[in-house]
Amino acid sequence: MVKVASGQITVVDLSDAPVLSAFITANKSTTQLYNQTAASYNPSYASSAQTLTLNLTKAGSSATILNNVGKVKWYVVDGATKTEITSTTNTDNQYLSGTHNENLTTKVNIDPSKGSKRFEASGTWKDPVTDLDVQFHAQIDLFVTQIGRDSNVLNVYAGNGNTFRNNLPASLTVNADLYKGNTLSNDNKQFKFFYLDTTVAGSSSTGYDSDGGIGWHLCSSTTAGQTPNVAPGTNTTSQGILTVTPAAVVDAQTYKVVCIDKSSGGNSGQKSTGNCTIVDMSDPIQLIIESSAGNIFKNGEGSTVLKARLYQNGEELDASGSDTSKTYKWSKFDKNGVLNTSFGGSGNQYKTGKSITVSASEISAKATYNCEVWE
């Protein structure tokens, strides 16, 4: 069995605020190529600006909740130095836009001597139910790779964004572009796409290929939801594209690309590698604990029923508690955070069931009840 969700409630305190998902997407490739000979960038943010967008949702939902945010703050992070971006004028090199400043547009290319630049967005979301303020922040890194006139550089990136949310979009791509100098190569080459798979333990394992090595599973037309545009080992003059569907990504999946330039290096060819990660924001299961009589007792009197509710993708799971594949395990901590090792009986720290009853007489000052759901 594996734990699929957990949550807790403190009796005599307010209910916990919702869990938020904050992440930043980019409308251009997050990796630039800098040609040292020509002193040029591809792509160049100076001529085609990069726009970063903050996305904010409740965990397990795709609906934006930016409407309950004041103004998002953006920063450029350089080591220990963090500088706030405040301009909203589109004539500036870096400026904010959107009702809540959720967009940051930058026309500044990444300094090749530093290799990368980090942007951070943060703010406060007000829960309309509890009136609590919930802080959030997200970061994204932009990179630059330096190349010479005749160097082979493989640029691996998520061509249509790197995030699935609630099985949308229908697919994303891992793109692999081979550059010679600062120009896309139209020469013969081969692409091999791999996904991270710890079951690939050696040459006898299914999906093993020596170019990927141990821990990487070769993608082909038979790997469901992870299909390359050209079969591995086949020459092509185009670039490599792996199409990925939401079902193939649980939480996150890392991909490795090996490109073999068949126009150089004899029969073996010159090899270049790169990596890309796609994440899934739709899988988390959120556990909310409801109390039938609130969470405050007075004068040691009364009782309440604590009930675990599971939500995913905006829908409740196991509402009736009849799903026998799920086990609800409750534990109790006293006012000092000490676990009650006999909460479920002598020598048993757990009570089980979708609901438990708590009496005021069980509580000294306060107690915290934790619920874990195993499947």
CORSULTA-V337185 format. One record per residue. N is the residue number from 0. RES is the residue in one letter. PSI is psi in whole degrees, -180 to 180 (999 if undefined). NEAR is the number of other C-alpha atoms within 8 Angstrom. D_LAST is the distance of its C-alpha to the last C-alpha in Angstrom with 2 decimals. Layout:
BEGIN
n=N res=RES psi=PSI near=NEAR d_last=D_LAST
n=N res=RES psi=PSI near=NEAR d_last=D_LAST
END
This chain:
BEGIN
n=0 res=M psi=150 near=4 d_last=5.25
n=1 res=V psi=150 near=5 d_last=5.49
n=2 res=K psi=124 near=9 d_last=6.31
n=3 res=V psi=-16 near=9 d_last=6.57
n=4 res=A psi=158 near=10 d_last=9.37
n=5 res=S psi=157 near=11 d_last=11.88
n=6 res=G psi=170 near=10 d_last=15.23
n=7 res=Q psi=161 near=10 d_last=18.20
n=8 res=I psi=140 near=10 d_last=21.36
n=9 res=T psi=117 near=12 d_last=24.71
n=10 res=V psi=131 near=11 d_last=26.76
n=11 res=V psi=9 near=8 d_last=30.38
n=12 res=D psi=168 near=7 d_last=29.41
n=13 res=L psi=157 near=7 d_last=28.84
n=14 res=S psi=150 near=7 d_last=25.48
n=15 res=D psi=146 near=5 d_last=24.00
n=16 res=A psi=157 near=8 d_last=25.17
n=17 res=P psi=154 near=7 d_last=22.93
n=18 res=V psi=132 near=6 d_last=21.55
n=19 res=L psi=151 near=9 d_last=23.88
n=20 res=S psi=115 near=10 d_last=23.79
n=21 res=A psi=127 near=11 d_last=27.25
n=22 res=F psi=160 near=10 d_last=28.40
n=23 res=I psi=133 near=11 d_last=31.76
n=24 res=T psi=158 near=11 d_last=32.75
n=25 res=A psi=145 near=11 d_last=36.10
n=26 res=N psi=-5 near=8 d_last=38.41
n=27 res=K psi=168 near=6 d_last=40.05
n=28 res=S psi=139 near=10 d_last=39.01
n=29 res=T psi=2 near=9 d_last=37.93
n=30 res=T psi=123 near=10 d_last=39.99
n=31 res=Q psi=150 near=14 d_last=43.79
n=32 res=L psi=129 near=12 d_last=46.17
n=33 res=Y psi=117 near=14 d_last=49.39
n=34 res=N psi=113 near=14 d_last=52.37
n=35 res=Q psi=-35 near=10 d_last=54.55
n=36 res=T psi=-48 near=6 d_last=57.58
n=37 res=A psi=-8 near=6 d_last=57.55
n=38 res=A psi=47 near=7 d_last=55.98
n=39 res=S psi=156 near=8 d_last=53.75
n=40 res=Y psi=148 near=10 d_last=50.10
n=41 res=N psi=113 near=8 d_last=47.91
n=42 res=P psi=161 near=8 d_last=46.56
n=43 res=S psi=116 near=11 d_last=48.87
n=44 res=Y psi=-22 near=11 d_last=47.45
n=45 res=A psi=-36 near=8 d_last=51.09
n=46 res=S psi=-25 near=6 d_last=51.93
n=47 res=S psi=96 near=8 d_last=48.56
n=48 res=A psi=147 near=11 d_last=46.67
n=49 res=Q psi=129 near=11 d_last=43.00
n=50 res=T psi=124 near=11 d_last=41.10
n=51 res=L psi=139 near=11 d_last=37.93
n=52 res=T psi=128 near=10 d_last=35.84
n=53 res=L psi=131 near=12 d_last=33.43
n=54 res=N psi=131 near=12 d_last=30.37
n=55 res=L psi=121 near=11 d_last=28.72
n=56 res=T psi=168 near=13 d_last=25.83
n=57 res=K psi=146 near=13 d_last=23.16
n=58 res=A psi=129 near=13 d_last=19.74
n=59 res=G psi=5 near=15 d_last=18.14
n=60 res=S psi=152 near=12 d_last=21.61
n=61 res=S psi=-7 near=10 d_last=24.51
n=62 res=A psi=131 near=6 d_last=27.28
n=63 res=T psi=145 near=9 d_last=29.64
n=64 res=I psi=24 near=9 d_last=30.35
n=65 res=L psi=-18 near=10 d_last=33.43
n=66 res=N psi=-19 near=7 d_last=35.58
n=67 res=N psi=22 near=9 d_last=34.71
n=68 res=V psi=142 near=12 d_last=35.79
n=69 res=G psi=-104 near=9 d_last=39.38
n=70 res=K psi=130 near=9 d_last=40.47
n=71 res=V psi=139 near=12 d_last=38.31
n=72 res=K psi=135 near=11 d_last=39.90
n=73 res=W psi=145 near=12 d_last=40.12
n=74 res=Y psi=151 near=11 d_last=41.12
n=75 res=V psi=126 near=12 d_last=42.28
n=76 res=V psi=122 near=12 d_last=40.94
n=77 res=D psi=94 near=8 d_last=43.28
n=78 res=G psi=-123 near=5 d_last=42.17
n=79 res=A psi=-3 near=5 d_last=42.50
n=80 res=T psi=129 near=6 d_last=44.49
n=81 res=K psi=118 near=9 d_last=42.89
n=82 res=T psi=126 near=7 d_last=45.31
n=83 res=E psi=141 near=8 d_last=44.65
n=84 res=I psi=123 near=11 d_last=45.60
n=85 res=T psi=-14 near=8 d_last=47.38
n=86 res=S psi=140 near=8 d_last=49.53
n=87 res=T psi=18 near=7 d_last=49.01
n=88 res=T psi=121 near=7 d_last=52.02
n=89 res=N psi=1 near=8 d_last=51.28
n=90 res=T psi=-12 near=4 d_last=54.39
n=91 res=D psi=161 near=7 d_last=52.72
n=92 res=N psi=-27 near=9 d_last=50.90
n=93 res=Q psi=121 near=12 d_last=47.67
n=94 res=Y psi=159 near=14 d_last=47.13
n=95 res=L psi=151 near=15 d_last=44.61
n=96 res=S psi=171 near=11 d_last=44.21
n=97 res=G psi=156 near=7 d_last=42.18
n=98 res=T psi=-36 near=6 d_last=42.15
n=99 res=H psi=20 near=11 d_last=39.96
n=100 res=N psi=35 near=11 d_last=41.13
n=101 res=E psi=-10 near=13 d_last=37.85
n=102 res=N psi=138 near=11 d_last=39.78
n=103 res=L psi=122 near=13 d_last=41.53
n=104 res=T psi=129 near=13 d_last=44.05
n=105 res=T psi=134 near=11 d_last=45.51
n=106 res=K psi=14 near=12 d_last=48.57
n=107 res=V psi=121 near=9 d_last=48.59
n=108 res=N psi=153 near=8 d_last=48.00
n=109 res=I psi=134 near=12 d_last=46.15
n=110 res=D psi=119 near=8 d_last=48.59
n=111 res=P psi=-28 near=10 d_last=48.62
n=112 res=S psi=-20 near=4 d_last=49.52
n=113 res=K psi=-28 near=7 d_last=46.25
n=114 res=G psi=-24 near=10 d_last=43.93
n=115 res=S psi=168 near=11 d_last=41.52
n=116 res=K psi=136 near=12 d_last=41.31
n=117 res=R psi=135 near=11 d_last=38.46
n=118 res=F psi=143 near=11 d_last=38.18
n=119 res=E psi=138 near=12 d_last=36.21
n=120 res=A psi=139 near=12 d_last=35.62
n=121 res=S psi=163 near=11 d_last=34.83
n=122 res=G psi=-169 near=12 d_last=35.32
n=123 res=T psi=129 near=11 d_last=34.31
n=124 res=W psi=133 near=12 d_last=32.37
n=125 res=K psi=122 near=10 d_last=33.16
n=126 res=D psi=117 near=12 d_last=30.49
n=127 res=P psi=-16 near=7 d_last=32.41
n=128 res=V psi=-50 near=4 d_last=30.42
n=129 res=T psi=-11 near=7 d_last=30.75
n=130 res=D psi=19 near=7 d_last=33.67
n=131 res=L psi=150 near=8 d_last=32.04
n=132 res=D psi=127 near=8 d_last=32.89
n=133 res=V psi=122 near=9 d_last=30.04
n=134 res=Q psi=148 near=8 d_last=31.16
n=135 res=F psi=156 near=10 d_last=29.95
n=136 res=H psi=156 near=10 d_last=31.19
n=137 res=A psi=154 near=11 d_last=30.69
n=138 res=Q psi=154 near=10 d_last=32.56
n=139 res=I psi=143 near=9 d_last=33.70
n=140 res=D psi=135 near=9 d_last=35.93
n=141 res=L psi=139 near=11 d_last=38.77
n=142 res=F psi=160 near=11 d_last=40.25
n=143 res=V psi=138 near=13 d_last=43.59
n=144 res=T psi=128 near=10 d_last=44.52
n=145 res=Q psi=137 near=9 d_last=48.19
n=146 res=I psi=155 near=13 d_last=49.80
n=147 res=G psi=-178 near=9 d_last=53.33
n=148 res=R psi=-40 near=11 d_last=55.46
n=149 res=D psi=12 near=6 d_last=54.44
n=150 res=S psi=147 near=9 d_last=50.98
n=151 res=N psi=124 near=10 d_last=47.98
n=152 res=V psi=128 near=10 d_last=45.02
n=153 res=L psi=116 near=12 d_last=41.71
n=154 res=N psi=111 near=11 d_last=40.18
n=155 res=V psi=127 near=12 d_last=36.46
n=156 res=Y psi=163 near=12 d_last=34.88
n=157 res=A psi=107 near=14 d_last=32.61
n=158 res=G psi=-30 near=10 d_last=35.27
n=159 res=N psi=31 near=6 d_last=33.71
n=160 res=G psi=162 near=10 d_last=31.63
n=161 res=N psi=20 near=11 d_last=28.52
n=162 res=T psi=126 near=8 d_last=25.89
n=163 res=F psi=142 near=14 d_last=23.77
n=164 res=R psi=115 near=11 d_last=22.88
n=165 res=N psi=49 near=12 d_last=20.85
n=166 res=N psi=20 near=9 d_last=21.82
n=167 res=L psi=144 near=8 d_last=25.42
n=168 res=P psi=179 near=8 d_last=27.82
n=169 res=A psi=-25 near=7 d_last=27.53
n=170 res=S psi=156 near=9 d_last=28.21
n=171 res=L psi=168 near=14 d_last=29.36
n=172 res=T psi=146 near=12 d_last=31.67
n=173 res=V psi=115 near=14 d_last=32.18
n=174 res=N psi=140 near=13 d_last=35.96
n=175 res=A psi=110 near=12 d_last=38.10
n=176 res=D psi=125 near=10 d_last=41.79
n=177 res=L psi=123 near=12 d_last=44.31
n=178 res=Y psi=141 near=13 d_last=47.26
n=179 res=K psi=115 near=12 d_last=50.59
n=180 res=G psi=-126 near=12 d_last=52.33
n=181 res=N psi=24 near=11 d_last=51.34
n=182 res=T psi=137 near=6 d_last=51.28
n=183 res=L psi=135 near=8 d_last=48.59
n=184 res=S psi=130 near=8 d_last=49.32
n=185 res=N psi=11 near=6 d_last=50.40
n=186 res=D psi=168 near=9 d_last=50.98
n=187 res=N psi=134 near=10 d_last=49.17
n=188 res=K psi=165 near=12 d_last=45.81
n=189 res=Q psi=145 near=13 d_last=42.49
n=190 res=F psi=137 near=14 d_last=38.97
n=191 res=K psi=120 near=12 d_last=35.86
n=192 res=F psi=140 near=13 d_last=32.51
n=193 res=F psi=148 near=12 d_last=29.55
n=194 res=Y psi=150 near=12 d_last=25.94
n=195 res=L psi=124 near=11 d_last=24.26
n=196 res=D psi=104 near=8 d_last=22.46
n=197 res=T psi=-9 near=8 d_last=22.16
n=198 res=T psi=-13 near=6 d_last=22.04
n=199 res=V psi=94 near=13 d_last=25.69
n=200 res=A psi=-4 near=9 d_last=27.24
n=201 res=G psi=-175 near=8 d_last=30.76
n=202 res=S psi=-21 near=7 d_last=33.24
n=203 res=S psi=-6 near=6 d_last=31.70
n=204 res=S psi=146 near=9 d_last=28.32
n=205 res=T psi=132 near=6 d_last=27.67
n=206 res=G psi=-2 near=9 d_last=28.58
n=207 res=Y psi=139 near=15 d_last=30.74
n=208 res=D psi=136 near=10 d_last=33.97
n=209 res=S psi=-28 near=6 d_last=36.39
n=210 res=D psi=-28 near=5 d_last=36.90
n=211 res=G psi=-42 near=13 d_last=33.25
n=212 res=G psi=-174 near=9 d_last=32.82
n=213 res=I psi=136 near=9 d_last=29.88
n=214 res=G psi=2 near=11 d_last=26.57
n=215 res=W psi=132 near=16 d_last=27.67
n=216 res=H psi=125 near=14 d_last=27.10
n=217 res=L psi=132 near=12 d_last=30.12
n=218 res=C psi=140 near=15 d_last=29.75
n=219 res=S psi=-170 near=10 d_last=31.78
n=220 res=S psi=-13 near=9 d_last=32.14
n=221 res=T psi=-3 near=6 d_last=29.38
n=222 res=T psi=106 near=8 d_last=26.61
n=223 res=A psi=128 near=7 d_last=24.78
n=224 res=G psi=4 near=10 d_last=24.93
n=225 res=Q psi=81 near=13 d_last=26.93
n=226 res=T psi=123 near=13 d_last=30.48
n=227 res=P psi=154 near=13 d_last=33.70
n=228 res=N psi=-23 near=8 d_last=36.96
n=229 res=V psi=134 near=9 d_last=38.86
n=230 res=A psi=142 near=10 d_last=37.77
n=231 res=P psi=137 near=10 d_last=37.59
n=232 res=G psi=3 near=7 d_last=41.00
n=233 res=T psi=132 near=8 d_last=42.87
n=234 res=N psi=143 near=8 d_last=45.64
n=235 res=T psi=151 near=10 d_last=45.61
n=236 res=T psi=-6 near=9 d_last=47.84
n=237 res=S psi=-172 near=5 d_last=45.24
n=238 res=Q psi=165 near=9 d_last=42.34
n=239 res=G psi=138 near=11 d_last=38.78
n=240 res=I psi=126 near=11 d_last=36.00
n=241 res=L psi=124 near=12 d_last=32.37
n=242 res=T psi=126 near=13 d_last=30.67
n=243 res=V psi=133 near=12 d_last=26.95
n=244 res=T psi=160 near=11 d_last=24.75
n=245 res=P psi=-33 near=14 d_last=21.70
n=246 res=A psi=-21 near=7 d_last=19.33
n=247 res=A psi=-8 near=9 d_last=20.43
n=248 res=V psi=116 near=11 d_last=19.50
n=249 res=V psi=111 near=10 d_last=16.09
n=250 res=D psi=-63 near=10 d_last=17.06
n=251 res=A psi=151 near=9 d_last=20.23
n=252 res=Q psi=131 near=11 d_last=22.11
n=253 res=T psi=137 near=10 d_last=25.39
n=254 res=Y psi=144 near=12 d_last=28.17
n=255 res=K psi=138 near=14 d_last=31.28
n=256 res=V psi=132 near=13 d_last=34.53
n=257 res=V psi=123 near=13 d_last=37.46
n=258 res=C psi=131 near=13 d_last=40.73
n=259 res=I psi=112 near=12 d_last=43.67
n=260 res=D psi=107 near=13 d_last=47.04
n=261 res=K psi=-4 near=15 d_last=49.10
n=262 res=S psi=-3 near=9 d_last=52.30
n=263 res=S psi=160 near=7 d_last=52.56
n=264 res=G psi=24 near=9 d_last=52.16
n=265 res=G psi=-146 near=7 d_last=53.43
n=266 res=N psi=-32 near=5 d_last=51.08
n=267 res=S psi=-40 near=7 d_last=48.11
n=268 res=G psi=160 near=11 d_last=48.37
n=269 res=Q psi=131 near=9 d_last=47.38
n=270 res=K psi=140 near=8 d_last=43.63
n=271 res=S psi=147 near=10 d_last=41.89
n=272 res=T psi=159 near=9 d_last=38.22
n=273 res=G psi=163 near=10 d_last=36.02
n=274 res=N psi=157 near=10 d_last=32.43
n=275 res=C psi=144 near=11 d_last=30.51
n=276 res=T psi=134 near=10 d_last=27.05
n=277 res=I psi=136 near=12 d_last=25.34
n=278 res=V psi=157 near=12 d_last=22.65
n=279 res=D psi=118 near=14 d_last=20.23
n=280 res=M psi=7 near=13 d_last=20.15
n=281 res=S psi=-11 near=15 d_last=18.14
n=282 res=D psi=-28 near=11 d_last=14.52
n=283 res=P psi=136 near=9 d_last=13.88
n=284 res=I psi=127 near=11 d_last=11.95
n=285 res=Q psi=131 near=11 d_last=14.25
n=286 res=L psi=125 near=11 d_last=13.68
n=287 res=I psi=131 near=10 d_last=16.98
n=288 res=I psi=123 near=11 d_last=18.02
n=289 res=E psi=143 near=9 d_last=20.88
n=290 res=S psi=124 near=10 d_last=23.54
n=291 res=S psi=-26 near=7 d_last=25.60
n=292 res=A psi=31 near=7 d_last=28.74
n=293 res=G psi=-167 near=6 d_last=28.51
n=294 res=N psi=27 near=11 d_last=28.08
n=295 res=I psi=122 near=7 d_last=31.62
n=296 res=F psi=157 near=10 d_last=33.20
n=297 res=K psi=135 near=6 d_last=36.96
n=298 res=N psi=30 near=4 d_last=39.00
n=299 res=G psi=26 near=8 d_last=36.11
n=300 res=E psi=150 near=9 d_last=35.72
n=301 res=G psi=175 near=8 d_last=33.01
n=302 res=S psi=165 near=10 d_last=29.30
n=303 res=T psi=156 near=12 d_last=26.41
n=304 res=V psi=121 near=12 d_last=23.02
n=305 res=L psi=127 near=12 d_last=20.22
n=306 res=K psi=132 near=10 d_last=17.62
n=307 res=A psi=126 near=11 d_last=14.50
n=308 res=R psi=134 near=12 d_last=14.70
n=309 res=L psi=135 near=12 d_last=12.53
n=310 res=Y psi=141 near=13 d_last=14.72
n=311 res=Q psi=133 near=14 d_last=14.76
n=312 res=N psi=34 near=10 d_last=18.05
n=313 res=G psi=3 near=7 d_last=19.83
n=314 res=E psi=149 near=6 d_last=18.00
n=315 res=E psi=137 near=9 d_last=15.92
n=316 res=L psi=146 near=8 d_last=12.50
n=317 res=D psi=50 near=9 d_last=11.85
n=318 res=A psi=-34 near=8 d_last=15.36
n=319 res=S psi=-13 near=5 d_last=16.04
n=320 res=G psi=16 near=7 d_last=12.99
n=321 res=S psi=-2 near=6 d_last=13.06
n=322 res=D psi=103 near=7 d_last=9.71
n=323 res=T psi=-10 near=6 d_last=8.86
n=324 res=S psi=-13 near=5 d_last=5.51
n=325 res=K psi=137 near=8 d_last=4.59
n=326 res=T psi=126 near=10 d_last=6.35
n=327 res=Y psi=121 near=11 d_last=9.08
n=328 res=K psi=119 near=12 d_last=11.11
n=329 res=W psi=139 near=12 d_last=14.66
n=330 res=S psi=162 near=14 d_last=17.36
n=331 res=K psi=137 near=12 d_last=21.00
n=332 res=F psi=138 near=13 d_last=23.56
n=333 res=D psi=-173 near=13 d_last=27.26
n=334 res=K psi=-20 near=10 d_last=29.88
n=335 res=N psi=8 near=5 d_last=30.31
n=336 res=G psi=19 near=7 d_last=26.66
n=337 res=V psi=130 near=7 d_last=26.49
n=338 res=L psi=135 near=9 d_last=23.28
n=339 res=N psi=106 near=10 d_last=23.78
n=340 res=T psi=-4 near=10 d_last=22.76
n=341 res=S psi=24 near=10 d_last=23.46
n=342 res=F psi=-37 near=12 d_last=21.81
n=343 res=G psi=12 near=12 d_last=19.83
n=344 res=G psi=172 near=8 d_last=22.89
n=345 res=S psi=120 near=7 d_last=25.01
n=346 res=G psi=10 near=7 d_last=23.30
n=347 res=N psi=117 near=9 d_last=19.86
n=348 res=Q psi=-10 near=13 d_last=18.95
n=349 res=Y psi=142 near=12 d_last=15.98
n=350 res=K psi=149 near=10 d_last=16.19
n=351 res=T psi=159 near=10 d_last=13.29
n=352 res=G psi=156 near=9 d_last=13.24
n=353 res=K psi=-27 near=8 d_last=13.24
n=354 res=S psi=150 near=8 d_last=16.84
n=355 res=I psi=155 near=10 d_last=19.07
n=356 res=T psi=133 near=8 d_last=22.88
n=357 res=V psi=129 near=9 d_last=24.82
n=358 res=S psi=150 near=10 d_last=28.58
n=359 res=A psi=-31 near=10 d_last=31.17
n=360 res=S psi=-17 near=7 d_last=32.46
n=361 res=E psi=-11 near=6 d_last=29.32
n=362 res=I psi=128 near=10 d_last=30.03
n=363 res=S psi=103 near=8 d_last=32.76
n=364 res=A psi=-63 near=5 d_last=33.61
n=365 res=K psi=161 near=10 d_last=30.03
n=366 res=A psi=149 near=12 d_last=26.46
n=367 res=T psi=129 near=13 d_last=23.26
n=368 res=Y psi=126 near=12 d_last=19.97
n=369 res=N psi=137 near=12 d_last=16.75
n=370 res=C psi=133 near=12 d_last=13.33
n=371 res=E psi=140 near=12 d_last=10.03
n=372 res=V psi=122 near=12 d_last=6.74
n=373 res=W psi=145 near=12 d_last=3.78
n=374 res=E psi=999 near=9 d_last=0.00
END
